[in-house]
């Protein structure tokens, strides 16, 4: 059980460190480029529930990284002409216009510390909601496990150099081959 827990902790630290590196890279890139991933899906809406009669209804999910934040938007649109269904990736230089969930727009329902939630209905054919999460919060949350692993590794190294067991810290000067407290071998 201890070995499984140790492996799980190690993989969690590796995944968290990878997320931290990706978030920092996206944070730096977001100051110069706007990366957008969009998914369009056609909805089968009954005639009496349609936003606009004789128009196709589409669900949109957009994930955008720009201006040091991650924006997630979900909406329902009624279009006369159908957009291309499926995923679409685009990257372009950052323009001065901000995403609809920016704190300056009147549609924002809540905003605090860079986080924002907005909901709007622009026309009868467009209903949407968006969430803004600053990248610093993702980087801070994903840095906890690597920091924990670094501190734990430094402690273990000190214990080993002082002649103590790496896992429990028991003094191994009397029994240098195996720890009498936890049973771990000294060379492991």
C-alpha positions as CSV (number, residue, x, y, z in Angstrom):
1,X,0.0,0.0,0.0
2,X,2.9,2.3,0.8
3,X,4.5,1.7,-2.6
4,X,1.2,2.4,-4.4
5,X,0.7,5.6,-2.4
6,X,4.3,6.7,-3.2
7,X,3.8,6.0,-6.9
8,X,0.5,7.9,-6.9
9,X,2.1,10.8,-5.2
10,X,5.0,10.8,-7.6
11,X,2.7,10.8,-10.7
12,X,0.5,13.5,-9.2
13,X,3.6,15.6,-8.7
14,X,4.8,15.0,-12.3
15,X,1.3,15.8,-13.7
16,X,1.1,18.9,-11.6
17,X,4.6,20.1,-12.6
18,X,3.6,19.5,-16.3
19,X,0.5,21.6,-15.8
20,X,2.5,24.3,-14.1
21,X,4.9,24.5,-17.1
22,X,2.1,24.5,-19.6
23,X,0.2,27.2,-17.7
24,X,3.3,29.4,-17.5
25,X,4.0,28.9,-21.2
26,X,0.4,29.8,-22.0
27,X,0.6,32.8,-19.7
28,X,3.7,34.2,-21.5
29,X,2.2,33.4,-24.9
30,X,-1.2,35.0,-24.0
31,X,0.4,38.5,-23.8
32,X,1.2,38.4,-27.5
33,X,-1.2,35.8,-29.1
34,X,-4.9,34.8,-28.6
35,X,-5.4,31.1,-29.0
36,X,-8.9,29.9,-29.5
37,X,-10.4,26.4,-29.7
38,X,-14.1,26.3,-30.8
39,X,-16.5,23.5,-31.1
40,X,-19.8,23.8,-33.0
41,X,-22.6,21.3,-32.8
42,X,-26.0,21.4,-34.6
43,X,-29.0,21.1,-32.3
44,X,-32.2,19.4,-33.1
45,X,-34.6,21.9,-31.6
46,X,-38.4,21.4,-32.0
47,X,-40.1,24.0,-34.1
48,X,-42.0,25.6,-31.1
49,X,-38.9,26.1,-29.0
50,X,-36.7,27.7,-31.7
51,X,-35.2,31.1,-31.0
52,X,-35.7,32.3,-34.5
53,X,-38.1,30.4,-36.9
54,X,-36.5,28.8,-40.0
55,X,-33.0,29.0,-38.7
56,X,-30.6,26.3,-37.7
57,X,-29.6,26.2,-34.1
58,X,-26.1,25.6,-33.0
59,X,-24.4,25.0,-29.6
60,X,-21.0,26.6,-29.3
61,X,-18.2,25.9,-26.8
62,X,-15.2,28.2,-27.0
63,X,-12.0,28.0,-24.9
64,X,-9.7,31.0,-25.3
65,X,-6.4,31.9,-23.8
66,X,-5.7,35.7,-24.0
67,X,-4.6,38.6,-21.8
68,X,-3.3,36.3,-19.1
69,X,-6.6,34.5,-18.6
70,X,-8.5,31.4,-19.6
71,X,-12.0,32.1,-21.0
72,X,-14.6,29.5,-21.4
73,X,-17.8,30.4,-23.2
74,X,-20.9,28.3,-24.0
75,X,-23.8,29.5,-26.1
76,X,-26.7,28.7,-28.3
77,X,-27.0,30.5,-31.7
78,X,-29.6,30.6,-34.4
79,X,-27.9,31.1,-37.9
80,X,-29.4,31.2,-41.3
81,X,-26.1,29.9,-42.7
82,X,-24.6,27.0,-40.9
83,X,-21.0,27.2,-39.5
84,X,-18.6,24.3,-40.0
85,X,-19.5,21.6,-37.4
86,X,-16.7,20.2,-35.3
87,X,-13.5,21.6,-33.7
88,X,-11.6,24.7,-35.0
89,X,-8.3,26.0,-33.7
90,X,-7.1,29.5,-34.4
91,X,-4.2,31.6,-33.2
92,X,-3.8,35.3,-33.9
93,X,-2.0,38.3,-32.5
94,X,-3.8,39.8,-29.5
95,X,-6.1,42.7,-30.6
96,X,-7.4,45.4,-28.4
97,X,-10.9,44.0,-28.2
98,X,-11.5,41.8,-25.1
99,X,-13.6,38.8,-24.7
100,X,-17.2,39.3,-23.6
101,X,-16.4,38.2,-20.0
102,X,-13.9,41.0,-19.5
103,X,-14.6,43.1,-16.3
104,X,-15.4,46.2,-18.4
105,X,-18.5,44.7,-20.1
106,X,-21.9,45.3,-18.5
107,X,-22.9,41.6,-18.8
108,X,-20.6,40.5,-16.0
109,X,-22.6,39.1,-13.1
110,X,-19.7,38.6,-10.7
111,X,-16.1,39.7,-10.8
112,X,-13.3,39.4,-8.1
113,X,-9.5,39.0,-8.2
114,X,-9.5,38.5,-12.0
115,X,-12.3,35.9,-12.0
116,X,-15.5,36.8,-13.7
117,X,-18.8,35.2,-14.7
118,X,-21.1,36.7,-17.3
119,X,-24.4,35.8,-19.0
120,X,-26.0,37.6,-21.9
121,X,-28.7,37.6,-24.5
122,X,-27.7,39.9,-27.3
123,X,-30.4,39.1,-29.8
124,X,-33.2,36.6,-29.8
125,X,-30.8,34.4,-31.7
126,X,-27.8,34.5,-29.3
127,X,-27.7,33.3,-25.7
128,X,-24.4,32.7,-24.0
129,X,-22.5,32.5,-20.8
130,X,-18.8,32.8,-20.1
131,X,-16.3,32.3,-17.2
132,X,-12.9,34.0,-16.9
133,X,-10.2,32.3,-14.8
134,X,-6.8,34.1,-14.5
135,X,-3.8,31.9,-15.4
136,X,-2.0,33.0,-12.2
137,X,-4.6,31.0,-10.2
138,X,-4.0,27.8,-12.2
139,X,-0.3,28.3,-11.8
140,X,-0.5,28.8,-8.1
141,X,-2.8,25.7,-7.6
142,X,-0.5,23.5,-9.7
143,X,2.7,24.6,-7.9
144,X,1.6,23.1,-4.6
145,X,2.5,19.5,-5.3
146,X,5.9,20.1,-6.9
147,X,6.8,22.4,-4.0
148,X,5.7,19.6,-1.6
149,X,7.8,17.1,-3.5
150,X,10.8,19.3,-3.4
151,X,10.6,19.9,0.3
152,X,10.0,16.2,1.0
153,X,13.1,15.3,-1.2
154,X,15.3,17.8,0.7
155,X,14.2,16.3,4.0
156,X,14.8,12.8,2.9
157,X,18.3,13.6,1.7
158,X,19.1,15.3,5.0
159,X,17.8,12.3,6.9
160,X,19.9,9.9,4.8
161,X,23.0,12.0,5.2
162,X,22.5,12.1,9.0
163,X,22.1,8.3,9.2
164,X,18.4,8.2,9.6
165,X,15.7,6.2,7.8
166,X,14.5,8.0,4.6
167,X,10.8,7.1,5.1
168,X,10.2,7.5,8.9
169,X,13.3,9.3,10.2
170,X,14.3,6.7,12.7
171,X,18.0,6.7,13.8
172,X,19.8,3.8,11.9
173,X,23.2,4.0,13.7
174,X,22.5,0.8,15.7
175,X,20.9,-1.2,12.8
176,X,22.4,0.2,9.5
177,X,21.0,-2.6,7.3
178,X,17.2,-2.2,8.0
179,X,15.0,0.2,9.9
180,X,13.5,-1.4,13.0
181,X,10.6,1.1,13.0
182,X,9.2,0.8,9.5
183,X,11.1,-2.2,8.1
184,X,12.6,-0.4,5.1
185,X,16.1,-1.4,4.0
186,X,18.7,1.3,4.4
187,X,20.0,0.8,0.8
188,X,16.5,1.2,-0.7
